[in-house]
Amino acid sequence: MRNTTVGAYEAKTHLSGLLDKVAQGERVTITKHGVPVALLIPVAESSRPDPREAIARLKAFRHGRLLGDGGLRDLVEEGRRF
């Protein structure tokens, strides 16, 4: 893994390019007056949520749950009263 060091001004003016490098797996250290103050690192693939898993969890959550005794129309009317 390659590591690049840039100053804060350069990081500000070239942020888009630095983010492209990070997306390709590179680490970027940002310095202020030569002192490291921040580190840009790629997001781990495993930390990205899987949309299919989220949908399955929502379906499992709503299974067997009702909107209320009177259904959706009653809930809409109840919401209008507030």
C-alpha positions as CSV (number, residue, x, y, z in Angstrom):
1,M,0.0,0.0,0.0
2,R,1.5,3.3,-1.1
3,N,1.5,6.3,1.3
4,T,1.5,9.9,0.1
5,T,2.1,13.0,2.2
6,V,0.6,16.4,1.3
7,G,0.3,19.7,2.9
8,A,-3.1,21.1,4.0
9,Y,-3.2,23.7,1.2
10,E,-2.4,21.1,-1.5
11,A,-5.0,18.7,0.0
12,K,-7.6,21.5,-0.2
13,T,-6.9,22.4,-3.8
14,H,-6.5,18.8,-5.0
15,L,-9.0,17.0,-2.8
16,S,-10.8,15.3,-5.7
17,G,-7.6,13.8,-7.1
18,L,-6.5,12.7,-3.6
19,L,-9.9,10.9,-3.1
20,D,-9.4,9.1,-6.4
21,K,-6.0,7.9,-5.1
22,V,-7.5,6.7,-1.9
23,A,-10.3,4.9,-3.7
24,Q,-7.5,3.0,-5.5
25,G,-6.1,1.8,-2.1
26,E,-3.6,4.5,-1.4
27,R,-3.2,6.2,2.0
28,V,-2.8,10.0,2.1
29,T,-1.3,11.8,5.1
30,I,-2.3,15.5,5.4
31,T,0.2,17.7,7.2
32,K,0.0,21.2,8.6
33,H,3.4,22.9,8.9
34,G,5.0,19.6,8.4
35,V,3.1,17.9,11.3
36,P,0.7,15.1,10.3
37,V,-2.9,16.1,11.3
38,A,-5.1,13.7,9.2
39,L,-5.0,10.4,7.4
40,L,-7.2,9.6,4.4
41,I,-7.6,5.8,4.1
42,P,-9.9,3.6,1.9
43,V,-13.1,2.5,3.4
44,A,-13.0,-1.3,4.0
45,E,-15.3,-3.2,1.7
46,S,-16.7,-5.1,4.6
47,S,-18.0,-1.9,6.2
48,R,-20.3,-1.1,3.2
49,P,-23.8,-2.2,3.9
50,D,-25.3,-4.8,1.6
51,P,-28.6,-3.5,0.2
52,R,-30.0,-7.0,-0.2
53,E,-29.4,-7.6,3.5
54,A,-31.1,-4.4,4.5
55,I,-34.1,-5.2,2.4
56,A,-34.3,-8.7,3.9
57,R,-34.1,-7.2,7.4
58,L,-36.9,-4.7,6.7
59,K,-39.1,-7.5,5.3
60,A,-38.5,-9.6,8.4
61,F,-39.3,-6.7,10.6
62,R,-42.6,-5.9,9.0
63,H,-43.7,-9.5,8.8
64,G,-46.8,-9.9,11.0
65,R,-47.1,-6.2,11.9
66,L,-50.2,-4.3,11.1
67,L,-50.7,-0.6,10.5
68,G,-53.5,-0.4,13.1
69,D,-57.0,-1.6,13.7
70,G,-58.6,0.5,10.9
71,G,-55.8,0.4,8.3
72,L,-53.9,3.0,6.4
73,R,-56.8,5.4,5.9
74,D,-57.4,5.7,9.7
75,L,-53.7,6.4,10.2
76,V,-53.7,9.1,7.6
77,E,-56.8,10.8,9.2
78,E,-55.2,10.5,12.6
79,G,-52.1,12.2,11.3
80,R,-54.2,15.1,9.9
81,R,-55.6,15.8,13.4
82,F,-52.2,16.7,14.8
